[in-house]
Amino acid sequence: MPNEPAARPCGSWTSRLNAEAVAAASVRLAEPLRRGNRSWWLEGRPSEGGRTVLVSKTDGEPAQDLIPDPFSVRSRIQEYGGGAWTVDGDRAWFVNNSDQAIYIVDAKGIRKICERSDTSFADLQRDTPRNRLIAVAEHTSPGKEPSASLVAIGDDGTCRELLSGADFYASPALSPDGSALAWLEWDHPNMPWDGTRLWVARFDSDGELAPGKYLAGSRDESIFQPSWSPDGVLYFVSDAREWWNLWRRTGVRVEQVTDLKGEMGLPQWVFGQKTYAFAGSGKAVAAVSADGFWQLHSVDLADRNTTPVESGLTSIEHVSADGDSAIVLGASATRPLRILRIGSESQEELARAGGDVLEAGSVSTPRPIRFTTGDNETAHGLFYPPVNPLFQGLAGERPPLLIKVHGGPTGATSPGLDLKIQFWTSRGFAVLDVNYRGSTGYGRRYRRSLYGRWGLADVEDCVAGAAHVCALGLADPDRQIISGGSAGGFTVLCALAFTDAFVAGASYYGIGDLASLFATTHKFESRYDHHLMGADPAAIRDRSPLWHADQITCPVIFFQGALDKVVPPDQSRTMHEALAERGLATAYVEFPDEAHGFRRSASIVQALNSELAFYARVLGFPVAGGEEPLEIRNAGSLSDRTQDA
């Protein structure tokens, strides 16, 4: 008969999933591509200082790195980058992180082909007939807002402008015969998930674009991923009818192809995102999100029928295909992020983010929940109970509840295995990952429901979600903690300033002062406040946690990258100082080599261990294996409630 789990205070359970194991399994896989019998993808490796490597694998052969240290694939266009590489046959082109120059890698080695000190590039596409690249470019000049354009970059390094005039460009897509180019564009104050315009133009004999033709999209219709089918039909994803579904242009008509109550699109925070691809004659494979979970579908393009494809994945981030073979980047509830090659009757794993650190019986799997929130609306989340076969809570003890707040705010929680969540559940925490109003995956109306109410509706949803979970008896209402990063960090600080629902909080590169952020932020988000805050200028100050720091009464820990240009370090530093001056227990952890989001192993390890040590001091439980050294200002204000192990 198996041993009875030992009774230990929740939070103090010993877990084989330590912070080092989380960091080791935090390889960032991105942008898989299938061409012929060869697959390509990116790997961001914390163990190598966070650099991103271009990897290639020919069927039946081992994977190989194509670029050595210190090269790293990363575009800094619009700060978030993406789409920083492309291939043509055995050659690849990529944007290098350190100098933002474009390099080519082939049998001759690696060499630079284009560097412009005032320009960043993304969404690289190979224009094979003309021996050049087509890319989105962002040009900077002192004292002016950056300008955007579509450019052509010859193999000799020459760079010429093809198109300009819009505030933003994305997703250039060449027709199969190279005769035409489709692209997306949009203008301030819209974000791409608000409204974009789809255009197409033909090339003249000199490789210049003839006058373009507008096809679809508007200020209130978001177009995503224009792509040409092998037979030259232009497809795209549109939310014209509430949900991001597949459409196409045939002749002079634009028609809807799929009609699913699910999302086939993503918020375009980065370039290069793809959720569908053409696979075989007259078919496409597409990823669709519904109720927080993703599923793969096969689409018959002739009769427009869709059929679910069993992949075992609950989270899908990218889709590519060539012929009958598709490769998909995704995760399941119990398996980490992987790149799978999916055939008609088989699957092959090409890469994974990390090893299987936890056995299936040790994994907490997400349960989707809905709950009533402010204005009698409905919000969503994924609930994870504490799971550890070796331990259980003390008699009558309900676990502490950690509310996780995703960034964006136009983002979404992932139902795939997230070891950072398992780090907490395996120690005895319950976790609610909140898809607050404004999140992607529940239709356009839900995505826009945060507009004018940022700092209000998202906070209401976190508080209501926590209350719902506790009312079900799944967590302790007196031990609710909240943690989030970027826009999620802003929600954390608002929740602590404007409610008394939580006993502690963790802000990762969160926003404290909206006025200073919007005055200094980069072009891409420089008008985002027009939607998020509404027309009342007083809302900027009314909802800035820094101006209401005197209302925060619980301990707060801050994590920040010193190189962050999206949310500058002063945002966290000033909040930390404001709380310290009032005598609140607060800690500040800054990483000198990190920007927006932590990429290095040492940073991931220190952040997780420090957050755990902070909660242990607040809630009064011992940390198995000892606490991370952590300087807490005004630590004497914390009651010494530490329990015996």
Residue pairs with C-beta under 8 A, 6 or more apart in sequence:
5 388
5 389
5 390
5 391
5 392
6 390
6 391
6 392
7 391
7 392
7 393
7 394
7 395
8 391
8 392
8 393
8 394
8 428
8 645
9 393
9 394
9 397
9 428
9 621
9 622
9 643
10 386
10 393
10 394
10 397
10 398
10 399
10 400
10 427
10 428
10 429
10 621
11 399
11 400
11 427
11 428
11 429
11 615
11 616
11 619
11 621
12 427
12 428
12 616
12 621
12 622
12 623
12 624
12 643
12 645
13 386
13 388
13 390
13 391
13 426
13 427
13 428
13 624
14 390
14 391
14 624
14 625
15 388
15 423
15 426
15 427
15 624
16 357
16 358
16 362
16 426
17 357
17 358
17 419
17 422
17 423
17 426
18 625
19 423
19 604
19 605
19 606
19 608
19 609
20 601
20 605
21 357
21 419
22 419
22 420
22 423
22 604
22 605
22 608
23 46
23 47
23 601
23 602
23 604
23 605
23 608
24 46
24 47
24 354
24 355
24 601
25 336
25 353
25 354
25 355
25 357
25 419
26 46
26 353
26 354
26 419
26 601
26 604
27 43
27 44
27 45
27 46
27 352
27 353
27 354
28 42
28 43
28 44
28 45
28 52
28 353
28 599
29 41
29 42
29 43
29 44
29 329
29 337
29 338
29 339
29 351
29 352
29 353
30 41
30 42
30 44
30 52
30 317
30 318
30 329
31 41
31 42
31 82
31 83
31 85
31 272
31 274
31 318
31 329
32 39
32 40
32 41
32 318
32 320
32 327
32 328
32 329
32 339
32 350
33 39
33 40
33 41
33 87
33 320
33 327
34 40
34 277
34 320
34 321
34 322
34 325
34 326
34 327
34 341
35 87
35 322
36 322
37 58
37 59
38 56
38 57
38 58
38 59
39 56
39 57
39 59
39 327
39 339
39 341
39 350
40 54
40 55
40 56
40 57
40 87
40 92
41 54
41 55
41 329
41 339
41 350
41 351
42 52
42 53
42 54
42 55
42 73
42 85
43 52
43 53
43 55
43 351
44 50
44 51
44 52
44 53
44 599
45 51
45 52
45 53
46 599
46 600
46 601
46 604
47 601
48 69
49 593
49 599
49 600
50 72
50 599
50 600
51 69
51 70
51 71
51 72
51 97
52 72
52 73
52 74
52 97
53 65
53 66
53 67
53 72
53 73
54 65
54 66
54 67
54 73
54 85
54 92
54 94
54 105
55 63
55 64
55 65
55 66
55 351
56 63
56 64
56 66
56 92
57 63
57 64
57 350
57 351
63 350
63 351
66 92
66 105
67 73
67 94
67 105
67 110
68 110
70 98
71 94
71 96
71 103
71 110
72 96
72 97
72 98
73 84
73 85
73 94
73 95
73 96
73 97
74 81
74 84
74 95
74 96
74 97
75 81
75 82
75 83
75 84
75 95
75 100
75 120
75 121
75 122
75 271
76 97
76 100
76 120
77 120
77 121
77 122
77 136
77 137
77 138
77 271
78 122
78 138
78 168
78 522
78 523
78 524
79 522
79 524
79 565
79 566
79 596
80 269
80 270
80 524
80 566
81 95
81 122
81 270
81 271
82 122
82 123
82 269
82 270
82 271
82 272
82 273
83 122
83 123
83 124
83 136
83 270
83 271
83 272
84 94
84 95
84 121
84 122
84 124
84 271
84 272
85 92
85 93
85 94
85 95
85 124
86 92
86 93
86 124
86 125
86 126
86 133
87 93
87 126
88 126
88 128
90 106
90 107
91 104
91 105
91 106
92 104
92 105
92 106
93 102
93 103
93 104
93 105
93 113
93 124
93 126
93 133
94 102
94 103
94 105
94 124
95 101
95 102
95 103
95 120
95 121
95 122
95 124
96 102
96 103
99 115
100 115
100 119
100 120
100 121
101 112
101 114
101 115
102 112
102 113
102 114
102 115
102 121
102 124
102 133
102 135
102 153
103 110
103 111
103 112
103 113
104 110
104 111
104 113
104 155
113 153
113 155
113 156
113 157
114 121
114 153
114 157
114 159
116 159
118 139
118 140
118 141
119 137
119 138
119 139
119 140
119 159
120 137
120 138
120 140
121 135
121 136
121 137
121 138
121 151
121 153
122 135
122 136
122 138
122 271
122 272
123 135
123 136
123 170
123 171
123 172
123 271
123 272
124 133
124 134
124 135
125 133
125 134
125 135
125 172
125 173
125 174
126 133
126 134
127 133
127 134
127 152
127 174
127 178
127 207
128 178
129 178
130 152
130 178
130 203
130 207
131 154
131 155
132 152
132 153
132 154
132 155
132 207
133 152
133 153
134 150
134 151
134 152
134 153
134 162
134 172
134 174
134 181
135 150
135 151
135 153
135 172
136 148
136 149
136 150
136 151
136 169
136 170
136 172
136 271
137 148
137 149
137 150
137 151
137 159
137 161
138 146
138 147
138 148
138 523
139 146
139 147
139 148
139 149
140 146
145 523
145 526
146 522
146 523
147 164
148 164
148 166
148 167
148 168
148 169
149 161
149 162
149 163
149 164
149 169
150 161
150 162
150 163
150 164
150 169
150 172
150 181
150 183
150 209
151 159
151 160
151 161
151 162
152 159
152 160
152 162
152 207
153 159
154 160
162 181
162 208
162 209
163 169
163 183
163 201
163 209
163 212
166 185
166 186
166 187
166 197
167 185
167 186
167 187
167 188
167 523
168 185
168 186
168 187
168 192
168 524
169 183
169 184
169 185
170 183
170 184
170 185
170 192
170 196
170 268
170 271
171 182
171 183
171 184
171 224
171 225
171 226
171 271
172 181
172 182
172 183
173 181
173 182
173 183
173 226
173 227
173 228
173 234
174 180
174 181
174 228
175 181
175 182
175 228
175 232
175 234
176 228
176 230
176 231
176 232
177 232
178 203
179 202
179 203
180 200
180 201
180 202
180 203
181 200
181 201
181 202
181 203
181 209
182 198
182 199
182 200
182 215
182 226
182 228
182 234
182 236
183 198
183 199
183 200
183 226
184 192
184 196
184 197
184 198
184 199
184 217
184 223
184 224
184 226
185 196
185 197
185 199
186 192
186 194
186 195
186 196
186 197
188 526
188 527
189 527
189 528
189 530
189 531
190 196
190 219
190 527
191 267
191 410
191 525
191 528
191 531
192 222
192 224
192 267
192 268
193 222
193 265
193 267
193 268
193 410
193 440
193 447
194 219
194 220
194 222
194 448
194 531
195 217
195 218
195 219
195 220
195 221
195 222
196 217
196 221
196 222
196 223
196 224
197 214
197 216
197 217
197 218
197 223
198 214
198 215
198 216
198 217
198 223
198 226
198 236
199 212
199 213
199 214
199 215
200 212
200 213
200 215
200 234
200 249
201 209
201 210
201 211
201 212
201 213
202 209
202 210
203 209
203 210
204 210
215 234
215 249
215 254
216 223
216 236
216 238
216 240
216 247
216 249
216 254
217 223
217 238
221 238
221 239
221 240
222 238
222 239
222 244
222 265
222 444
223 236
223 237
223 238
224 236
224 237
224 238
224 244
224 264
224 265
224 266
224 268
224 273
224 275
225 236
225 237
225 265
225 273
225 274
225 275
225 276
226 234
226 235
226 236
227 234
227 235
227 236
227 274
227 276
227 277
227 278
228 234
228 235
229 235
229 248
229 278
229 284
229 301
230 278
233 248
233 249
233 250
234 248
234 249
235 246
235 247
235 248
235 257
235 276
235 284
236 246
236 247
236 248
236 249
237 244
237 245
237 246
237 247
237 264
237 265
237 275
237 276
238 244
238 245
238 247
238 256
239 245
239 265
239 443
239 444
240 247
241 256
241 259
242 443
242 444
242 445
243 260
243 261
243 262
243 263
243 264
243 443
243 444
244 263
244 264
244 265
244 444
245 256
245 257
245 258
245 259
245 260
245 264
246 256
246 257
246 258
246 264
246 276
246 284
246 286
246 299
247 254
247 255
247 256
247 257
248 254
248 255
248 257
248 301
249 255
257 299
257 301
257 304
258 264
258 286
258 297
258 299
258 304
258 306
260 288
260 290
260 297
260 306
261 290
261 443
262 288
262 289
262 290
263 288
263 289
263 290
263 440
263 441
263 442
263 443
264 275
264 276
264 286
264 287
264 288
264 289
265 275
266 273
266 275
266 440
267 408
267 410
267 411
267 440
267 447
269 408
269 410
269 411
273 318
274 318
274 319
274 320
275 286
275 287
275 316
275 318
275 319
276 284
276 285
276 286
276 287
276 299
276 319
277 284
277 285
277 286
277 319
277 320
277 321
277 326
278 284
278 321
279 285
279 298
279 321
279 322
279 323
279 324
279 325
279 326
280 323
280 324
282 300
282 301
282 302
283 298
283 299
283 300
283 301
284 298
284 299
284 301
285 296
285 297
285 298
285 299
285 309
285 319
285 321
285 326
285 328
285 342
286 296
286 297
286 298
286 299
286 306
286 319
287 294
287 295
287 296
287 297
287 316
287 319
287 328
287 330
288 294
288 295
288 296
288 297
289 316
289 412
289 440
289 441
290 441
291 368
291 380
291 441
291 442
292 366
292 368
292 380
292 382
292 412
292 413
292 415
292 435
292 441
293 314
293 315
293 368
293 415
294 313
294 314
294 315
294 316
294 330
294 415
295 308
295 309
295 311
295 313
295 316
296 308
296 309
296 311
296 313
296 316
296 319
296 328
296 342
297 306
297 307
297 308
297 309
298 306
298 307
298 308
298 309
299 305
299 306
300 306
300 307
309 342
311 328
311 330
311 340
311 342
311 347
312 332
312 335
312 347
313 328
313 330
313 331
313 332
313 340
313 416
314 330
314 331
314 332
314 333
314 415
314 416
315 330
315 331
315 332
315 337
315 414
315 415
315 416
316 328
316 329
316 330
317 329
317 330
317 337
318 328
318 329
319 326
319 327
319 328
319 329
320 326
320 327
320 328
321 327
324 343
324 344
325 341
325 342
325 343
326 341
326 342
327 339
327 340
327 341
327 342
327 350
328 339
328 340
328 342
329 337
329 338
329 339
330 337
330 338
330 340
330 416
331 337
331 338
331 353
331 414
331 416
331 417
332 416
332 417
333 363
333 365
333 366
333 415
333 416
333 417
334 360
334 363
334 365
334 417
335 352
335 356
335 417
336 352
336 353
336 354
336 355
336 356
336 416
336 417
336 419
337 352
337 353
337 416
337 417
338 349
338 350
338 351
338 352
338 353
339 349
339 350
339 351
339 352
340 347
340 348
340 349
340 350
341 347
341 348
341 350
354 419
357 419
358 419
358 422
358 426
361 389
362 387
362 388
362 389
362 426
363 387
363 417
363 422
364 384
364 385
364 386
364 387
364 421
364 422
364 425
364 426
364 431
365 384
366 382
366 383
366 384
366 415
366 433
367 382
367 383
367 384
367 385
368 380
368 381
368 382
368 383
368 415
369 380
369 381
369 382
369 383
369 432
369 465
369 468
369 469
370 378
370 379
370 380
371 378
371 379
371 380
371 381
371 464
371 465
371 468
372 378
372 464
372 468
373 379
373 437
373 457
373 460
373 461
373 464
373 465
374 456
374 457
374 460
374 461
374 464
377 437
377 449
379 434
379 435
379 436
379 437
379 461
379 464
379 465
380 434
380 435
380 439
380 442
381 413
381 432
381 433
381 434
381 435
381 465
382 413
382 415
382 432
382 433
382 435
383 430
383 431
383 432
383 433
383 469
383 474
384 421
384 425
384 430
384 431
384 432
384 433
385 399
385 425
385 430
385 474
386 393
386 399
386 425
386 426
386 427
386 428
386 429
386 430
387 425
387 426
388 425
388 426
388 427
388 428
391 428
393 399
393 428
397 476
398 470
398 473
398 474
398 475
398 476
399 428
399 429
399 430
399 474
399 475
399 476
399 479
400 428
400 429
400 430
400 475
400 476
400 479
400 480
400 481
400 615
400 619
401 429
401 430
401 431
401 432
401 466
401 469
401 470
401 474
401 475
401 476
401 479
401 480
401 481
402 424
402 429
402 430
402 431
402 432
402 481
402 482
402 483
403 431
403 432
403 434
403 462
403 465
403 466
403 480
403 481
403 482
403 483
403 502
404 413
404 421
404 431
404 432
404 433
404 434
404 483
404 484
404 488
405 434
405 436
405 458
405 462
405 482
405 483
405 484
405 485
405 488
405 489
405 491
405 492
406 412
406 413
406 433
406 434
406 435
406 439
406 484
406 488
407 484
407 485
407 486
407 487
407 488
407 489
408 438
408 439
408 440
408 486
408 487
408 488
409 436
409 438
409 439
409 450
409 454
409 458
409 487
409 488
409 491
409 532
410 438
410 439
410 440
410 447
410 450
411 439
411 440
411 487
412 435
412 439
412 440
412 441
413 433
413 434
413 435
413 439
420 608
421 431
421 433
423 608
423 612
424 431
425 431
427 612
427 624
430 469
430 474
430 475
432 465
432 466
432 469
432 475
434 461
434 462
434 465
435 441
435 442
436 450
436 457
436 458
436 461
436 462
436 465
436 491
437 446
437 449
437 450
437 453
437 457
437 458
437 461
438 446
438 447
438 448
438 449
438 450
438 451
438 454
438 457
438 458
439 446
439 447
440 447
449 457
450 457
450 458
450 532
451 531
451 532
451 534
452 531
452 532
452 533
452 534
452 535
453 534
454 490
454 532
454 533
454 543
455 490
455 491
455 494
455 498
455 533
455 539
455 543
456 543
458 491
458 494
459 491
459 494
459 495
459 498
459 499
462 482
462 491
462 495
462 501
463 495
463 499
463 501
466 475
466 477
466 480
466 482
466 501
466 502
467 477
467 501
469 475
470 476
470 477
470 480
478 503
479 503
479 619
480 501
480 502
480 503
481 502
481 503
481 504
481 505
481 506
481 615
481 618
481 619
482 492
482 495
482 496
482 501
482 502
482 504
482 505
482 506
483 492
483 505
483 506
483 507
483 508
483 611
484 490
484 491
484 492
484 506
484 507
484 508
484 510
485 507
485 508
485 509
485 510
485 559
485 597
486 508
486 509
486 510
486 511
486 566
486 567
486 596
486 597
487 511
488 508
488 510
489 507
489 508
489 509
489 510
489 511
489 567
490 510
490 511
490 512
490 514
490 545
492 505
492 506
492 507
492 510
493 505
493 507
493 510
493 511
493 512
493 545
493 552
493 556
493 575
494 543
494 545
495 501
495 502
495 505
496 502
496 505
496 545
496 552
496 554
496 556
497 545
497 548
497 549
497 551
497 552
498 548
498 551
500 553
502 554
503 554
503 555
503 618
503 619
504 554
504 555
504 556
504 557
504 614
504 615
504 618
504 619
505 554
505 555
505 556
505 557
506 556
506 557
506 558
506 559
506 611
506 614
507 556
507 557
507 558
507 559
507 572
507 575
508 559
508 560
508 607
509 559
509 560
509 561
509 564
509 566
509 567
509 571
509 572
509 596
509 597
510 558
510 567
510 571
510 572
510 575
511 517
511 545
511 567
511 571
512 544
512 545
512 546
512 571
512 572
512 574
512 575
513 544
513 545
513 546
513 547
513 571
513 574
514 529
514 533
514 540
514 541
514 543
514 544
515 540
515 541
515 544
516 570
516 571
517 567
517 568
517 571
518 526
518 528
518 529
518 540
520 568
521 566
522 565
522 566
525 566
529 540
533 539
533 540
533 543
541 547
545 552
545 575
546 574
546 575
546 578
549 575
549 578
549 579
549 582
550 582
552 579
552 584
553 584
554 584
554 618
555 584
555 585
555 586
555 614
555 617
555 618
555 632
555 637
555 638
556 575
556 576
556 579
556 584
556 586
557 586
557 587
557 588
557 589
557 610
557 611
557 614
558 572
558 573
558 575
558 576
558 586
558 587
558 588
558 589
559 572
559 589
559 590
559 591
559 598
559 607
559 610
559 611
560 569
560 571
560 572
560 573
560 588
560 589
560 590
560 591
561 569
561 590
561 591
561 593
561 594
561 595
561 596
561 597
561 598
561 603
562 569
562 590
562 591
562 592
562 593
562 594
563 592
563 593
563 594
563 595
564 594
564 595
564 596
565 595
565 596
566 595
566 596
567 596
569 590
572 588
572 590
573 588
573 590
576 586
576 587
576 588
579 586
580 586
580 633
580 634
583 634
583 637
584 634
584 637
585 617
585 618
585 632
585 633
585 634
585 635
585 637
585 638
586 632
586 633
586 634
587 610
587 614
587 630
587 631
587 632
587 633
588 633
589 606
589 607
589 610
589 630
591 598
591 600
591 603
591 606
591 607
593 600
593 603
594 600
594 603
598 604
598 607
606 628
609 627
609 628
610 628
610 630
612 623
612 627
612 628
613 623
613 627
613 628
613 630
614 630
614 632
616 622
616 623
616 627
616 642
617 627
617 632
617 635
617 638
618 638
619 641
620 639
620 640
620 641
620 642
620 643
621 642
621 643
622 642
622 643
622 644
622 645
624 645
632 638
